[in-house]
Amino acid sequence: MTIQQYITNLNQRYKLGNATEHTFRGDLQTLIESLVPEIRATNEPKRQSCGAPDYILTKKDIPIGFIEAKDIGDKDLAGIKKTGNKEQFDRYKASLNNLFFTDYLDFHLYRDGQLITK
């Protein structure tokens, strides 16, 4: 899958008007595995001690990262609002050393709890 195909798929699903954050998970998994074939993106992996991130990224069966996905247009992708994602994001950043937060369009990469890029 190309990035353009990914965006087209998201747009088509979003336009239906009944999509949730779970609707787009297969598209993100396919995109990751298409762009980086040596990486496996597992949707809904086993719980971690800090909670249940939406994906685990593995390379040769070794966990190398996690993804927490929110719905498209999520207003707290930075995880700063107490009524938003703050508690969950703080927990994940403290426990998972290589972590993406995304709304399927914007991606924030944290390494060892620090924002690396978005």
N, C-alpha and C positions, 0 to 999 in steps of 0.2 A: 504494500500500500504506500502510495506517495503522500506527502503532506497535503497536496491539493485534494486527493481522493478522501483523505481524512476529514478535511474541512467541509467538503461537499456532503459526506455522510452525516456529519454533525448537523449541518444546516438542514438537511432533509428531515432528520429525526426531530430537530428542534421545532421546525415549522408545523409539525403535526399538532402541537399544542398540548400534548399529554405526556411529554418526556419528563423523567426525573434524573437525578445524578447517576442512577444505575443504568439508564438507557444507553449511555455512551461508553460504557466500560469495555465492551467487546471491540469497539473501534480503536480505543487507546491501546489495548493489548495488541491488536493486530499491527498498529502503527509502530509501536516499540519493537516488536519482533521482526518487522519488515526492515526497519532502518538499521537495527543492530542484531543481526541474525544469531550471534553467539549469546544473546541475553534472552532469558525466559521471563515473561511477565505473568505471574500467577494471580488471577483475580480471586479475592476472598480466601487468602491463605489462613493457616492456623493462627489463632490469637498469639500475640506477643505479651510479655509481662506488662507492657504499658497500654495495651488495648488491641484493636483489630484494624490496622491499616488496610486499605482497600487492595493493594497489590504488594507482592514481594518480587524484587528483581533478583534473578540468580544467574550466575555464570559458572558453568561446569558444576552445577549443584551447590554452589557456595553463594549464600545471600550477599548481595552487594548493595542493596538499597531497597527503599520502600516508597510507596506513593499513597497519599491520601487525596482522594478526589471529592470535590464538592460540585454542586450543580453549576451549570453555565451561568455566569453573571453573579456568582456568590460575592456578597459585599464585604466579606471579611477574610479574603484570601491571605492577608498578612497575619491573621490570627491575633488581633489586638483588642477586639471588642469583647467585653465580659459576657454580653448576651449573644455573642457569635461563636467563633471557633477557638477563642483564646485558651480555655482549659484543655481541650483536646490537643491543640497544636503545641502548647507548652509541654504537655506530657510526652508527646511524640519526640519533640526536639531534644528533650532531656535524655531520652532512652535510645533513640535510633540515630546512628551516626551519619547516615547518608539518606536524605529524605527529600522528596518532592511534595509540595502542596500544589494542587491544580484545580482549575474549573474547566479543564479540557481545552481551554484556549490560552490561558496564561499559566506559566509554570514558575514556581519559586523553589530553588534548590538550597537546602540547608545541609551543612556539613558540621558535625559536632556542635549542633545548636546554633550555628551562625549562618546568616544569609550569605550565600556565595554569589548568586545571580538570579535575576528574574527576567 
